[in-house]
Amino acid sequence: MIPDEFIELYYGKHKIVDLHNQTKEDARINLIYAIESLDIDTKCLIVVHGYHGGTVIKNLVRKEFKHSKIAEKVNFDAGRTIFLIKN
């Protein structure tokens, strides 16, 4: 696992949202809330979705979820995805 300090150095200020043990709909709602509540200087959102408990949340994050503030999605590792936020 790559340390969060690397993320801060490479991408800038970030926030983390953990979606473990959530339903697909709860995860969608929490993603929207997390994105909408970001500080203006936050450059990325680290989404912890895991992968051992199935792929429903992982697929939601990586393939299905869209938001106008997301510039790009980075498949960081098997259990985390980074949303780069538009300026």
DSSP file (Angstrom, degrees, kcal/mol; ACC not computed):
  #  RESIDUE AA STRUCTURE BP1 BP2  ACC     N-H-->O    O-->H-N    N-H-->O    O-->H-N    TCO  KAPPA ALPHA  PHI   PSI    X-CA   Y-CA   Z-CA
    1    1 A M              0   0    0      0, 0.0    76,-0.0     0, 0.0     0, 0.0   0.000 360.0 360.0 360.0 131.1    0.0    0.0    0.0
    2    2 A I        -     0   0    0      1,-0.1     5,-0.1     2,-0.0    74,-0.0  -0.648 360.0-111.1 -80.4 131.8    1.4    3.4   -1.0
    3    3 A P    >>  -     0   0    0      0, 0.0     3,-1.1     0, 0.0     4,-1.0  -0.248  16.1-122.2 -65.5 150.4    1.4    5.8    2.0
    4    4 A D  H 3> S+     0   0    0      1,-0.3     4,-2.3     2,-0.2     5,-0.2   0.775 108.9  70.1 -62.5 -26.8   -1.0    8.8    2.0
    5    5 A E  H 3> S+     0   0    0      1,-0.2     4,-2.2     2,-0.2    -1,-0.3   0.866  96.3  53.3 -59.3 -35.8    2.0   11.1    2.3
    6    6 A F  H <> S+     0   0    0     -3,-1.1     4,-2.7     2,-0.2     5,-0.3   0.907 106.5  51.9 -63.7 -41.9    2.9   10.2   -1.3
    7    7 A I  H  X>S+     0   0    0     -4,-1.0     4,-3.3     1,-0.2     5,-1.0   0.928 109.3  49.6 -61.0 -45.7   -0.6   11.1   -2.4
    8    8 A E  H  X5S+     0   0    0     -4,-2.3     4,-1.0     3,-0.2    -1,-0.2   0.910 114.0  45.5 -60.4 -43.6   -0.3   14.5   -0.8
    9    9 A L  H  <5S+     0   0    0     -4,-2.2    -2,-0.2    -5,-0.2    -1,-0.2   0.895 121.9  36.3 -67.3 -40.2    3.1   15.2   -2.4
   10   10 A Y  H  <5S+     0   0    0     -4,-2.7    -2,-0.2    -5,-0.2    -3,-0.2   0.922 134.4  18.4 -81.4 -46.1    2.0   14.0   -5.8
   11   11 A Y  H  <5S-     0   0    0     -4,-3.3     2,-0.2     1,-0.3    -3,-0.2   0.724  99.5-129.2-101.6 -25.0   -1.6   15.2   -6.1
   12   12 A G     << +     0   0    0     -4,-1.0    -1,-0.3    -5,-1.0    -2,-0.1  -0.667  63.6   6.8 105.1-165.3   -1.9   17.9   -3.3
   13   13 A K  S    S+     0   0    0     28,-0.4    30,-2.7    -2,-0.2    31,-1.4  -0.223  74.7 179.3 -55.8 135.9   -4.5   18.3   -0.6
   14   14 A H  E     -a   44   0A   0     28,-0.2     2,-0.3    29,-0.2    31,-0.2  -0.887  24.8-148.7-137.6 167.4   -6.8   15.3   -0.4
   15   15 A K  E     -a   45   0A   0     29,-1.5    31,-3.3    -2,-0.3     2,-0.4  -0.949  17.6-139.6-131.5 152.2   -9.8   13.9    1.5
   16   16 A I  E     -a   46   0A   0     -2,-0.3     2,-0.4    29,-0.2    31,-0.2  -0.940  13.2-172.8-117.8 136.3  -10.6   10.2    2.2
   17   17 A V  E     -a   47   0A   0     29,-2.7    31,-2.9    -2,-0.4     2,-0.6  -0.998  11.7-153.2-125.9 130.0  -13.9    8.6    2.1
   18   18 A D  E     +a   48   0A   0     -2,-0.4    31,-0.2    29,-0.2    29,-0.1  -0.900  14.5 178.9-107.1 121.4  -14.3    4.9    3.2
   19   19 A L    >   +     0   0    0     29,-3.3     3,-1.3    -2,-0.6    30,-0.1   0.257  30.2 140.3-105.6  10.2  -17.2    3.0    1.6
   20   20 A H  T 3  S+     0   0    0     28,-0.3     3,-0.1     1,-0.2    30,-0.1  -0.221  72.5   9.0 -54.4 142.1  -16.5   -0.4    3.3
   21   21 A N  T 3  S+     0   0    0      1,-0.2     2,-0.3    28,-0.2    -1,-0.2   0.740  99.0 128.0  60.4  28.5  -19.7   -2.3    4.4
   22   22 A Q    <   -     0   0    0     -3,-1.3    -1,-0.2     1,-0.0    35,-0.1  -0.816  61.2-114.1-110.5 154.4  -22.1    0.1    2.7
   23   23 A T     >  -     0   0    0     -2,-0.3     4,-2.6     1,-0.1     5,-0.2  -0.369  36.1-105.4 -74.2 165.8  -24.9   -0.7    0.3
   24   24 A K  H  > S+     0   0    0      1,-0.2     4,-2.2     2,-0.2     5,-0.1   0.912 121.8  46.9 -60.2 -43.3  -24.5    0.5   -3.3
   25   25 A E  H  > S+     0   0    0      2,-0.2     4,-2.3     1,-0.2    -1,-0.2   0.902 112.1  49.3 -68.8 -40.9  -27.0    3.3   -2.7
   26   26 A D  H  > S+     0   0    0      1,-0.2     4,-2.5     2,-0.2    -2,-0.2   0.905 111.2  51.0 -62.3 -40.6  -25.5    4.4    0.5
   27   27 A A  H  X S+     0   0    0     -4,-2.6     4,-2.2     2,-0.2    -2,-0.2   0.912 109.3  50.4 -63.2 -42.8  -22.1    4.5   -1.2
   28   28 A R  H  X S+     0   0    0     -4,-2.2     4,-2.2     2,-0.2    -2,-0.2   0.929 112.1  47.2 -60.3 -46.3  -23.4    6.6   -4.0
   29   29 A I  H  X S+     0   0    0     -4,-2.3     4,-2.5     1,-0.2    -2,-0.2   0.906 112.3  49.6 -62.7 -43.0  -25.0    9.1   -1.5
   30   30 A N  H  X S+     0   0    0     -4,-2.5     4,-2.5     2,-0.2    -1,-0.2   0.839 109.0  52.7 -67.7 -33.3  -21.8    9.2    0.5
   31   31 A L  H  X S+     0   0    0     -4,-2.2     4,-2.5     2,-0.2     5,-0.2   0.934 110.4  47.3 -65.4 -45.9  -19.7    9.9   -2.7
   32   32 A I  H  X S+     0   0    0     -4,-2.2     4,-2.7     1,-0.2    -2,-0.2   0.940 114.2  47.3 -60.5 -47.2  -21.9   12.7   -3.7
   33   33 A Y  H  X S+     0   0    0     -4,-2.5     4,-1.7     1,-0.2    -2,-0.2   0.924 111.6  50.6 -61.0 -44.9  -21.8   14.2   -0.2
   34   34 A A  H  < S+     0   0    0     -4,-2.5    -1,-0.2     1,-0.2    -2,-0.2   0.910 113.9  44.2 -61.4 -43.1  -18.0   13.8    0.0
   35   35 A I  H >< S+     0   0    0     -4,-2.5     3,-1.3     1,-0.2    -1,-0.2   0.925 113.7  49.5 -68.1 -44.6  -17.5   15.5   -3.3
   36   36 A E  H 3< S+     0   0    0     -4,-2.7    -1,-0.2     1,-0.2    -2,-0.2   0.751 111.1  50.7 -67.8 -23.2  -19.9   18.3   -2.6
   37   37 A S  T 3< S+     0   0    0     -4,-1.7    -1,-0.2    -5,-0.2    -2,-0.2   0.320  81.0 125.1 -99.0   8.7  -18.3   19.0    0.8
   38   38 A L    <   -     0   0    0     -3,-1.3     2,-0.0    -4,-0.2    -3,-0.0  -0.398  66.4-112.1 -67.2 142.3  -14.7   19.3   -0.4
   39   39 A D    >   -     0   0    0      1,-0.1     3,-1.6    -2,-0.1    -1,-0.1  -0.361  30.6-110.4 -65.3 155.7  -12.8   22.5    0.4
   40   40 A I  T 3  S+     0   0    0      1,-0.3    -1,-0.1    -2,-0.0    -2,-0.1   0.768 117.3  51.2 -63.2 -26.4  -12.0   24.6   -2.6
   41   41 A D  T 3  S+     0   0    0    -27,-0.0     2,-0.4   -29,-0.0   -28,-0.4   0.369  80.4 115.3 -95.0   5.9   -8.3   23.8   -2.3
   42   42 A T    <   -     0   0    0     -3,-1.6   -28,-0.2     1,-0.1     3,-0.1  -0.637  43.7-172.1 -77.3 127.6   -8.8   20.0   -2.2
   43   43 A K        +     0   0    0    -30,-2.7    42,-2.8    -2,-0.4     2,-0.3   0.719  60.5  12.8 -95.5 -25.1   -7.2   18.4   -5.3
   44   44 A C  E     -aB  14  84A   0    -31,-1.4   -29,-1.5    40,-0.2     2,-0.5  -0.996  55.1-139.5-153.6 157.3   -8.4   14.8   -4.9
   45   45 A L  E     -aB  15  83A   0     38,-2.4    38,-3.0    -2,-0.3     2,-0.7  -0.981  18.6-147.9-117.1 121.8  -10.7   12.4   -3.1
   46   46 A I  E     -aB  16  82A   0    -31,-3.3   -29,-2.7    -2,-0.5     2,-0.7  -0.822  13.5-159.1 -90.8 119.1   -9.3    9.1   -2.2
   47   47 A V  E     -aB  17  81A   0     34,-3.4    34,-2.3    -2,-0.7     2,-0.8  -0.889   3.1-159.5-104.3 114.8  -12.2    6.5   -2.3
   48   48 A V  E     +aB  18  80A   0    -31,-2.9   -29,-3.3    -2,-0.7   -28,-0.3  -0.843  29.3 151.3 -94.7 110.4  -11.5    3.4   -0.2
   49   49 A H        -     0   0    0     30,-2.1     9,-0.2    -2,-0.8    31,-0.2   0.571  36.3-148.9-115.3 -16.0  -13.9    0.7   -1.6
   50   50 A G        -     0   0    0     29,-2.1    -1,-0.1     1,-0.1     8,-0.1  -0.072   7.5-139.9  70.0-178.9  -12.0   -2.5   -0.9
   51   51 A Y  S >  S+     0   0    0      6,-0.1     3,-0.8     7,-0.0    -1,-0.1   0.375  79.3  81.6-156.2  -9.3  -12.2   -5.6   -3.0
   52   52 A H  T 3  S+     0   0    0      1,-0.2     3,-0.1     3,-0.0    -2,-0.1   0.810  91.1  54.3 -75.4 -28.5  -12.3   -8.6   -0.8
   53   53 A G  T 3  S-     0   0    0      1,-0.3    -1,-0.2     2,-0.0     2,-0.2   0.274 125.3 -73.2 -90.6  12.9  -16.0   -8.4   -0.1
   54   54 A G    <   -     0   0    0     -3,-0.8    -1,-0.3     1,-0.1     4,-0.3  -0.618  43.5 -91.8 119.3 178.0  -17.1   -8.3   -3.7
   55   55 A T  S  > S+     0   0    0     -2,-0.2     4,-2.9     2,-0.1     5,-0.3   0.314  87.2 101.4-115.5   8.1  -16.9   -5.9   -6.6
   56   56 A V  H  > S+     0   0    0      2,-0.2     4,-1.9     1,-0.2    -1,-0.1   0.949  92.7  36.2 -60.6 -50.4  -20.3   -4.0   -6.4
   57   57 A I  H  > S+     0   0    0      2,-0.2     4,-2.7     1,-0.2     5,-0.2   0.897 116.9  53.5 -71.1 -40.3  -18.9   -0.9   -4.7
   58   58 A K  H  > S+     0   0    0     -4,-0.3     4,-2.8    -9,-0.2     5,-0.3   0.925 111.0  46.3 -59.5 -44.7  -15.6   -1.1   -6.6
   59   59 A N  H  X>S+     0   0    0     -4,-2.9     4,-2.5     2,-0.2     5,-1.7   0.874 110.6  53.6 -66.3 -37.4  -17.5   -1.2   -9.9
   60   60 A L  I  <>S+     0   0    0     -4,-1.9     5,-3.4    -5,-0.3     4,-0.4   0.960 114.6  41.1 -58.2 -50.7  -19.8    1.7   -8.8
   61   61 A V  I  <5S+     0   0    0     -4,-2.7    -2,-0.2     3,-0.2    -1,-0.2   0.933 125.0  33.6 -64.9 -48.6  -16.7    3.8   -8.0
   62   62 A R  I  <5S+     0   0    0     -4,-2.8    -3,-0.2    -5,-0.2    -2,-0.2   0.817 134.2  15.5 -83.4 -31.5  -14.6    2.9  -11.1
   63   63 A K  I  <5S+     0   0    0     -4,-2.5    -3,-0.2    -5,-0.3    -2,-0.1   0.795 127.6  32.1-114.2 -39.0  -17.2    2.4  -13.8
   64   64 A E  I   <S+     0   0    0     -5,-1.7    -3,-0.2    -4,-0.4    -4,-0.2   0.865  89.1  90.5 -96.6 -39.2  -20.7    3.8  -12.9
   65   65 A F      < +     0   0    0     -5,-3.4     2,-0.3    -6,-0.3   -37,-0.0  -0.389  48.1 173.7 -72.0 132.3  -20.3    6.8  -10.7
   66   66 A K        +     0   0    0     -2,-0.2     2,-0.3     3,-0.0    -3,-0.0  -0.984   6.3 171.7-134.7 147.0  -20.0   10.2  -12.5
   67   67 A H    >   -     0   0    0     -2,-0.3     3,-1.7     3,-0.1    -2,-0.0  -0.978  39.0-124.4-153.3 144.0  -19.9   13.7  -11.1
   68   68 A S  T 3  S+     0   0    0     -2,-0.3    -1,-0.0     1,-0.3    18,-0.0   0.709 109.4  57.8 -64.9 -19.8  -19.3   17.1  -12.8
   69   69 A K  T 3  S+     0   0    0     16,-0.1    17,-2.8    18,-0.0     2,-0.6   0.530  83.0  97.8 -88.1  -5.7  -16.5   17.9  -10.4
   70   70 A I  E <   +C   85   0A   0     -3,-1.7    15,-0.2    15,-0.2    -3,-0.1  -0.745  43.9 176.9 -87.4 118.5  -14.4   14.7  -11.2
   71   71 A A  E     -     0   0A   0     13,-3.3     2,-0.3    -2,-0.6    14,-0.2   0.841  68.6 -11.3 -84.4 -37.8  -11.7   15.5  -13.8
   72   72 A E  E     -C   84   0A   0     12,-1.2    12,-3.0     2,-0.0     2,-0.4  -0.987  57.4-132.1-161.0 151.2  -10.2   12.0  -13.8
   73   73 A K  E     -C   83   0A   0     -2,-0.3     2,-0.5    10,-0.2    10,-0.2  -0.941  18.8-162.3-109.8 134.1  -10.4    8.7  -12.0
   74   74 A V  E     -C   82   0A   0      8,-3.1     8,-3.0    -2,-0.4     2,-1.6  -0.969  17.2-140.7-118.1 118.8   -7.1    7.0  -11.1
   75   75 A N  E     +C   81   0A   0     -2,-0.5     6,-0.2     6,-0.2     3,-0.1  -0.625  29.5 177.3 -76.0  91.4   -7.1    3.3  -10.2
   76   76 A F  E     -     0   0A   0     -2,-1.6     2,-0.3     4,-0.6    -1,-0.2   0.941  56.9 -33.5 -69.7 -52.3   -4.6    3.7   -7.4
   77   77 A D  E >  S-C   80   0A   0      3,-1.8     3,-0.8    -3,-0.2    -1,-0.2  -0.873  78.9 -73.4-153.7-173.4   -4.6    0.1   -6.2
   78   78 A A  T 3  S+     0   0    0     -2,-0.3    -2,-0.0     1,-0.2     3,-0.0   0.793 129.5  32.7 -62.4 -28.5   -7.0   -2.8   -5.9
   79   79 A G  T 3  S+     0   0    0    -30,-0.1   -29,-2.1     1,-0.1   -30,-2.1   0.432 115.0  56.5-110.2   0.3   -8.9   -1.3   -2.9
   80   80 A R  E <   -BC  48  77A   0     -3,-0.8    -3,-1.8   -32,-0.2    -4,-0.6  -0.988  51.3-171.1-138.0 144.8   -8.6    2.5   -3.6
   81   81 A T  E     -BC  47  75A   0    -34,-2.3   -34,-3.4    -2,-0.4     2,-0.5  -0.985  16.8-142.8-128.6 141.3   -9.5    4.8   -6.4
   82   82 A I  E     -BC  46  74A   0     -8,-3.0    -8,-3.1    -2,-0.4     2,-0.7  -0.914   4.7-155.4-107.7 129.4   -8.5    8.5   -6.6
   83   83 A F  E     -BC  45  73A   0    -38,-3.0   -38,-2.4    -2,-0.5     2,-0.5  -0.918  12.3-147.4 -98.5 116.5  -10.9   11.1   -8.0
   84   84 A L  E     -BC  44  72A   0    -12,-3.0   -13,-3.3    -2,-0.7   -12,-1.2  -0.737  20.4-135.6 -82.4 130.7   -8.9   14.1   -9.3
   85   85 A I  E     - C   0  70A   0    -42,-2.8   -15,-0.2    -2,-0.5     2,-0.1  -0.691  12.3-115.7 -96.5 137.9  -11.1   17.2   -8.8
   86   86 A K              0   0    0    -17,-2.8    -1,-0.1    -2,-0.3   -17,-0.0  -0.389 360.0 360.0 -66.5 145.0  -11.6   19.9  -11.3
   87   87 A N              0   0    0     -2,-0.1    -1,-0.1   -46,-0.0   -18,-0.0   0.454 360.0 360.0 -76.8 360.0  -10.2   23.3  -10.4
